[in-house]
Amino acid sequence: MKIDKLLVKKVAAIARINLSEQELIRFTQDFKNILKDFSELRKIDTDSVEPTFCPIDLKNIYRQDSVGKCLTKQKALSNTKHKEKGFFKGPKTI
């Protein structure tokens, strides 16, 4: 794909971005560098690599549910000034 100032102007117009002449020159070079980097990635042999949607294997993600020590109502409400009648007070919703 040929990257030139005309293509960068077209992309900028689609994105509704006004670019100066210096920005056009800089983005033209940046686009060329990005495509060059992707062409380097295409050279990597990935035939033996399994496709994946998650790079981290999610095994044993569940833990045993166990009862622990709970906060008292007074301790839970001690750090808020938004409380009323022993409960947290939130914003009014309509």
C-alpha positions in Angstrom: 0.0 0.0 0.0 1.4 3.4 -1.0 1.3 5.9 1.9 1.5 9.5 0.8 0.2 12.9 2.0 -2.9 12.5 0.0 -3.9 9.3 1.8 -3.1 10.9 5.2 -5.3 13.9 4.3 -8.1 11.5 3.3 -7.9 9.6 6.6 -7.7 12.9 8.5 -10.8 14.2 6.7 -12.7 11.0 7.5 -11.7 11.4 11.2 -12.6 15.1 11.0 -9.1 16.2 12.0 -7.4 19.3 10.7 -3.7 18.7 10.2 -1.0 21.2 9.5 1.6 20.6 6.8 4.2 19.5 9.4 1.7 17.1 10.9 0.9 15.6 7.5 4.6 15.0 6.9 5.0 13.4 10.4 1.9 11.2 10.1 2.9 10.1 6.7 6.2 8.8 8.1 4.5 7.3 11.1 2.0 5.4 8.9 4.9 4.1 6.8 6.7 2.9 10.0 3.6 1.2 11.3 3.1 -0.7 8.1 6.8 -1.6 8.0 6.4 -3.0 11.6 3.4 -5.1 10.6 5.2 -6.5 7.5 8.0 -7.6 9.9 5.3 -9.4 12.0 4.0 -11.2 8.9 7.4 -12.8 8.5 7.1 -14.7 11.8 6.1 -18.4 11.4 3.0 -18.9 13.5 1.8 -22.2 11.9 2.5 -24.2 15.1 0.9 -21.7 17.4 -2.6 -22.4 18.6 -5.0 -19.4 18.3 -6.2 -18.0 21.6 -8.6 -15.4 22.8 -7.0 -15.2 26.3 -3.2 -15.3 26.6 -3.4 -16.5 30.2 -4.8 -20.0 30.9 -7.8 -19.7 33.2 -7.7 -22.9 35.3 -9.0 -23.1 38.9 -10.4 -19.6 38.9 -13.0 -20.5 41.5 -12.3 -20.6 45.2 -14.0 -22.3 48.0 -16.8 -20.2 49.5 -16.2 -19.9 53.2 -17.7 -17.8 56.0 -15.4 -15.2 57.4 -15.5 -12.5 60.0 -18.0 -9.7 59.2 -17.9 -6.0 60.0 -20.5 -4.7 62.5 -23.0 -2.2 61.3 -21.4 0.6 63.3 -17.9 -0.2 62.0 -19.1 -0.4 58.4 -20.8 3.0 58.7 -18.0 4.6 60.7 -16.1 6.0 57.7 -19.0 7.7 55.9 -20.9 10.8 56.5 -23.7 9.7 54.2 -25.8 7.6 56.5 -29.3 7.7 57.8 -31.2 5.4 60.3 -28.4 2.9 60.4 -28.0 2.5 56.6 -25.8 4.1 53.8 -27.6 7.0 52.2 -27.3 7.3 48.4 -28.4 9.9 45.9 -32.1 10.2 45.2 -33.2 8.5 42.0 -36.3 9.3 40.0 
